[in-house]
Amino acid sequence: MIEIIILAAVAIFLFSRLFSVIGKEKGAPPPAYGRSQEEEPQRRPVHVVPEPGDDFDDENASGLEKIARADPGFTQREFVKGAKAAYEMIVQAFADGDRETLKNLLTPDVYDDYDAAIKAREDSGAEPLELMRIRESEIESGELNGSIAEVSVVFAAELTDGERVSKTRELWTFERDIKSRDPNWRLSDVSAA
């Protein structure tokens, strides 16, 4: 009984940390786990976000620079940490069919897609893919549309169904309304990278 209480406390702590670092509403297909990726990931240039007080040319600024200006608490390093934790939690929740966890981490449209994929998997009796390791997690781009911040992260990972290992490479987009008091980012789109 005490183990359950401790595990619940750890889960609550992890969710609170995730939500303080990691959206809004778009559609996305369910994860394409098992998509083969033979090539090694290409490295992308690091986006430099200006420090407060730096001269800032809003017209020519990158999306990440605009997000950092609008939300002083945003840093790329912390965002990638939170996005990586979200990836692990979402993949595990999807594998476990844990809809409650997914509801907290996904926008409503994306949740509907994941829910349909879980139902199809349960009906077919297929084995879920489990995360073995994340090989890459880095920011691809950022954009600020009004008060909606979007940050896309490339994830390259290895998954297994217990018999075979599959490599996947996907672009996950997280969204958040920076004018909202809610600091939570949610997964709003998944596509092939």
C-alpha positions, 0 to 999 in steps of 0.5 A: 500500500505504501508503494502505491502511495509513493508511486502516486506521489512520484507520478504527480511530481513528474506531471507537475514538472512536465506541465511547467515546461511542456499547448492547444488545438490541432489534429495529428495522426496517431504515432507511427511507431514502427516506421523504419528509419535507416539514415542517421539523423542530420544535425540542425543548427542551434537557434540563438535566443537573445538575452533580455536587453539585447537589441531585438529586430522583431521583424527578422527574428526567428520564431524561437526568439519571438517566443523567448521575448513573449515568454521570459521563462522559455529556454530551449534547453529546459523546453527540450528536457520537458519535451523529451520527458513528455515523449517518454510519458506519451509513448508509455501511456499509448503503449499502456492504453492509459487514456487519462494520462494522454488526456493531460498531455495531448490537445483534444484532436490529438487525443481523439486520434490516439484513442482511436489507435488504442481501440484499433490495437485492442480490437486486433490484439496487436502488441504495443511498441515500448520505448527502448531509447531516444536517440535524438531530441532537438528543436526543429523550429518555433513559431509565435502566432498571436499568443499561441507558441508552437515549438516542433521537436524532432525525435528519433527513437528505437521501439520494440514489440518484444521481438523486433526493434523499430527505428522511428523519426518523427516531428512532434509539435507542442503548443501553449497560449503564452497569455494564459496562466496555464504554463502547460504545453500539450502535443498538438501535431505528429508528423514524419520527420 
